[in-house]
Amino acid sequence: MLYFMSSEVIADTYSRKIMLLKTLDSIIDFSKASSQLSIVLYLI
């Protein structure tokens, strides 16, 4: 039972890390897109 609980906690932590990585990834994508947009607007 204790082992089951610990593995559940590990899985929860793992999924949270994946969520965090996805969030960071989307933030980076957004910043790249906005910087490209600002360059385009600057060129116009």
DSSP file (Angstrom, degrees, kcal/mol; ACC not computed):
  #  RESIDUE AA STRUCTURE BP1 BP2  ACC     N-H-->O    O-->H-N    N-H-->O    O-->H-N    TCO  KAPPA ALPHA  PHI   PSI    X-CA   Y-CA   Z-CA
    1    1 A M     >        0   0    0      0, 0.0     4,-2.3     0, 0.0     5,-0.2   0.000 360.0 360.0 360.0 -43.0    0.0    0.0    0.0
    2    2 A L  H  >  +     0   0    0      1,-0.2     4,-2.4     2,-0.2     5,-0.2   0.903 360.0  50.2 -64.9 -40.6    2.8    2.4    0.9
    3    3 A Y  H  > S+     0   0    0      2,-0.2     4,-2.4     1,-0.2    -1,-0.2   0.901 109.3  51.9 -63.4 -41.0    4.6    1.6   -2.3
    4    4 A F  H  > S+     0   0    0      1,-0.2     4,-2.0     2,-0.2    -2,-0.2   0.922 110.3  48.3 -61.5 -44.6    1.4    2.2   -4.3
    5    5 A M  H  X S+     0   0    0     -4,-2.3     4,-2.3     1,-0.2    -1,-0.2   0.918 111.3  49.8 -62.9 -43.4    1.0    5.6   -2.7
    6    6 A S  H  X S+     0   0    0     -4,-2.4     4,-2.3     1,-0.2    -1,-0.2   0.891 110.5  49.4 -65.5 -38.6    4.6    6.6   -3.3
    7    7 A S  H  X S+     0   0    0     -4,-2.4     4,-2.4     2,-0.2    -1,-0.2   0.860 109.7  52.6 -68.1 -33.0    4.3    5.6   -7.0
    8    8 A E  H  X S+     0   0    0     -4,-2.0     4,-2.4     2,-0.2    -2,-0.2   0.917 109.7  48.5 -65.4 -42.9    1.1    7.6   -7.3
    9    9 A V  H  X S+     0   0    0     -4,-2.3     4,-2.6     2,-0.2    -2,-0.2   0.903 111.1  50.5 -63.4 -41.8    2.9   10.6   -5.8
   10   10 A I  H  X S+     0   0    0     -4,-2.3     4,-2.5     1,-0.2    -2,-0.2   0.919 110.8  48.8 -62.2 -43.8    5.8   10.1   -8.2
   11   11 A A  H  X S+     0   0    0     -4,-2.4     4,-2.5     2,-0.2    -2,-0.2   0.893 111.0  50.9 -63.1 -39.7    3.4    9.9  -11.2
   12   12 A D  H  X S+     0   0    0     -4,-2.4     4,-2.1     2,-0.2    -2,-0.2   0.924 111.6  46.8 -63.8 -45.4    1.6   13.1  -10.0
   13   13 A T  H  X S+     0   0    0     -4,-2.6     4,-2.1     1,-0.2    -2,-0.2   0.899 112.1  51.9 -62.6 -40.8    4.9   15.0   -9.7
   14   14 A Y  H  X S+     0   0    0     -4,-2.5     4,-2.1     1,-0.2    -2,-0.2   0.916 109.8  47.6 -62.8 -45.2    5.9   13.7  -13.1
   15   15 A S  H  X S+     0   0    0     -4,-2.5     4,-2.4     1,-0.2    -1,-0.2   0.860 110.5  52.9 -67.0 -33.9    2.6   14.9  -14.7
   16   16 A R  H  X S+     0   0    0     -4,-2.1     4,-2.5     2,-0.2    -1,-0.2   0.894 108.2  50.6 -66.5 -38.3    3.0   18.3  -13.1
   17   17 A K  H  X S+     0   0    0     -4,-2.1     4,-2.6     2,-0.2    -2,-0.2   0.903 110.0  50.0 -64.6 -40.3    6.5   18.6  -14.5
   18   18 A I  H  X S+     0   0    0     -4,-2.1     4,-2.6     2,-0.2    -2,-0.2   0.917 110.6  49.8 -63.1 -43.1    5.2   17.7  -18.0
   19   19 A M  H  X S+     0   0    0     -4,-2.4     4,-2.4     1,-0.2    -2,-0.2   0.917 111.6  48.9 -60.1 -43.4    2.5   20.4  -17.5
   20   20 A L  H  X S+     0   0    0     -4,-2.5     4,-2.8     2,-0.2    -2,-0.2   0.909 111.1  49.4 -63.6 -43.1    5.1   22.9  -16.5
   21   21 A L  H  X S+     0   0    0     -4,-2.6     4,-2.6     2,-0.2    -1,-0.2   0.903 111.0  49.7 -63.5 -41.2    7.3   22.0  -19.4
   22   22 A K  H  X S+     0   0    0     -4,-2.6     4,-2.4     2,-0.2    -2,-0.2   0.909 111.6  49.3 -63.5 -41.1    4.3   22.4  -21.8
   23   23 A T  H  X S+     0   0    0     -4,-2.4     4,-2.2     2,-0.2    -2,-0.2   0.928 112.3  47.2 -63.7 -45.2    3.5   25.8  -20.3
   24   24 A L  H  X S+     0   0    0     -4,-2.8     4,-2.6     1,-0.2    -2,-0.2   0.896 111.2  53.0 -61.7 -40.1    7.1   26.9  -20.6
   25   25 A D  H  X S+     0   0    0     -4,-2.6     4,-2.6     1,-0.2    -2,-0.2   0.916 110.3  46.0 -61.7 -44.6    7.1   25.7  -24.2
   26   26 A S  H  X S+     0   0    0     -4,-2.4     4,-2.5     2,-0.2    -1,-0.2   0.858 111.6  52.3 -69.1 -33.9    4.0   27.6  -25.1
   27   27 A I  H  X S+     0   0    0     -4,-2.2     4,-2.5     2,-0.2    -2,-0.2   0.920 111.4  46.8 -65.2 -43.3    5.4   30.8  -23.3
   28   28 A I  H  X S+     0   0    0     -4,-2.6     4,-2.4     2,-0.2    -2,-0.2   0.917 112.5  49.8 -64.2 -43.6    8.6   30.5  -25.4
   29   29 A D  H  X S+     0   0    0     -4,-2.6     4,-2.6     1,-0.2    -2,-0.2   0.913 111.4  49.6 -59.6 -42.9    6.6   29.9  -28.6
   30   30 A F  H  X S+     0   0    0     -4,-2.5     4,-2.7     1,-0.2    -2,-0.2   0.906 110.7  48.7 -64.2 -42.5    4.5   33.0  -27.7
   31   31 A S  H  X S+     0   0    0     -4,-2.5     4,-2.2     2,-0.2    -1,-0.2   0.881 112.1  49.5 -67.0 -36.6    7.5   35.1  -27.1
   32   32 A K  H  X S+     0   0    0     -4,-2.4     4,-2.3     2,-0.2    -2,-0.2   0.937 112.9  47.2 -63.8 -45.9    9.1   34.0  -30.4
   33   33 A A  H  X S+     0   0    0     -4,-2.6     4,-2.4     1,-0.2    -2,-0.2   0.908 113.1  48.0 -63.4 -42.5    5.9   34.7  -32.2
   34   34 A S  H  X S+     0   0    0     -4,-2.7     4,-2.4     2,-0.2    -1,-0.2   0.864 111.1  50.6 -69.3 -35.0    5.5   38.2  -30.6
   35   35 A S  H  X S+     0   0    0     -4,-2.2     4,-1.9     2,-0.2    -1,-0.2   0.896 111.8  48.0 -68.9 -38.0    9.2   39.1  -31.3
   36   36 A Q  H  X S+     0   0    0     -4,-2.3     4,-2.4     2,-0.2    -2,-0.2   0.900 111.6  51.0 -64.9 -40.0    8.7   38.0  -35.0
   37   37 A L  H  X S+     0   0    0     -4,-2.4     4,-2.8     1,-0.2    -2,-0.2   0.909 109.2  49.8 -63.9 -42.1    5.5   40.1  -35.1
   38   38 A S  H  X S+     0   0    0     -4,-2.4     4,-2.2     2,-0.2    -1,-0.2   0.867 110.1  51.0 -66.0 -35.2    7.3   43.1  -33.7
   39   39 A I  H  X S+     0   0    0     -4,-1.9     4,-2.3     2,-0.2    -2,-0.2   0.926 111.6  47.7 -65.2 -44.0   10.1   42.7  -36.3
   40   40 A V  H  X S+     0   0    0     -4,-2.4     4,-1.8     1,-0.2    -2,-0.2   0.926 113.1  47.7 -62.2 -45.3    7.5   42.6  -39.0
   41   41 A L  H  < S+     0   0    0     -4,-2.8    -1,-0.2     1,-0.2    -2,-0.2   0.868 110.9  52.3 -64.0 -35.8    5.7   45.6  -37.7
   42   42 A Y  H  < S+     0   0    0     -4,-2.2    -1,-0.2     1,-0.2    -2,-0.2   0.888 108.6  50.2 -66.3 -39.5    9.0   47.4  -37.4
   43   43 A L  H  <        0   0    0     -4,-2.3    -1,-0.2     1,-0.3    -2,-0.2   0.826 360.0 360.0 -69.7 -31.1    9.8   46.6  -41.0
   44   44 A I     <        0   0    0     -4,-1.8    -1,-0.3    -5,-0.2    -2,-0.2   0.498 360.0 360.0 -70.4 360.0    6.4   47.9  -42.2
